Amino acid sequence: MNSSLDPPFDINSGKTYSNGAYGRSWGVRQVIEFSVDAASGEATVAFRGVAGACRRKTGRCTLAEFRLWARYEVALNENSWQRIR
């Protein structure tokens, strides 16, 4: 069951997500892969920034941290990112 802070959608490899911010803070990240941190046992997400503040950056965080960052899934529609659902 999702808490009120979790986005109401699944996070999937290959999909793109936005933080829903405005201005310079806005960003879109594409999920590259999931793994499990050997030390903590937590699920982690590797991602690539594809637009906005995240552009041309890569990173890794826990799945919980990614869920807090992501507000909704997006898809590129010609030259703009459109919210899915």
C-alpha positions as CSV (number, residue, x, y, z in Angstrom):
1,M,0.0,0.0,0.0
2,N,1.4,3.4,-0.9
3,S,1.8,6.1,1.7
4,S,0.5,9.6,0.8
5,L,4.1,10.6,-0.2
6,D,4.5,7.7,-2.7
7,P,3.6,8.4,-6.3
8,P,0.5,6.4,-7.3
9,F,2.3,4.6,-10.1
10,D,5.0,2.0,-10.5
11,I,8.6,3.1,-11.2
12,N,9.8,1.0,-14.2
13,S,13.1,0.6,-16.0
14,G,13.4,2.6,-19.2
15,K,10.6,5.0,-18.3
16,T,10.9,8.7,-17.6
17,Y,9.7,10.7,-14.6
18,S,9.5,14.3,-13.7
19,N,9.8,16.0,-10.3
20,G,6.9,18.3,-11.2
21,A,8.9,21.4,-10.1
22,Y,8.8,24.8,-11.8
23,G,11.6,26.9,-13.2
24,R,15.2,25.9,-12.7
25,S,14.4,23.1,-10.3
26,W,12.3,21.1,-12.9
27,G,13.9,17.9,-14.2
28,V,13.2,14.6,-16.0
29,R,15.1,11.4,-15.2
30,Q,15.1,8.1,-17.1
31,V,15.4,4.9,-15.0
32,I,18.3,2.8,-16.3
33,E,18.2,-0.1,-13.9
34,F,17.3,-1.4,-10.4
35,S,19.7,-3.2,-8.1
36,V,20.0,-4.0,-4.4
37,D,22.7,-2.3,-2.2
38,A,24.9,-5.1,-0.8
39,A,25.5,-3.4,2.5
40,S,22.0,-2.2,3.3
41,G,19.8,-4.5,1.3
42,E,17.8,-1.6,0.0
43,A,16.5,-1.4,-3.6
44,T,18.4,1.2,-5.6
45,V,17.7,3.0,-8.9
46,A,20.3,4.1,-11.4
47,F,19.0,7.0,-13.6
48,R,20.1,9.4,-16.3
49,G,18.9,13.0,-16.4
50,V,17.4,13.8,-19.8
51,A,15.9,17.3,-19.3
52,G,16.0,20.3,-17.0
53,A,18.1,20.5,-13.9
54,C,19.0,16.8,-14.3
55,R,20.2,17.0,-17.9
56,R,23.4,15.2,-18.7
57,K,23.8,13.8,-15.2
58,T,23.7,10.3,-14.0
59,G,23.0,9.1,-10.5
60,R,21.9,6.4,-8.1
61,C,19.6,6.6,-5.1
62,T,17.4,4.3,-3.1
63,L,14.0,3.5,-4.6
64,A,12.4,5.3,-1.7
65,E,14.4,8.5,-2.5
66,F,13.4,8.2,-6.2
67,R,9.8,7.8,-5.3
68,L,10.0,11.0,-3.2
69,W,11.5,12.9,-6.1
70,A,9.2,11.6,-8.9
71,R,5.8,13.2,-9.1
72,Y,4.6,11.6,-12.3
73,E,5.6,9.6,-15.4
74,V,6.3,11.7,-18.6
75,A,6.9,11.0,-22.3
76,L,8.5,13.2,-24.9
77,N,5.9,14.5,-27.4
78,E,7.8,16.2,-30.2
79,N,9.6,18.9,-28.3
80,S,7.9,18.9,-24.9
81,W,7.5,16.5,-22.0
82,Q,3.9,15.5,-21.4
83,R,2.5,14.0,-18.2
84,I,1.2,10.4,-18.7
85,R,-2.2,9.8,-17.0
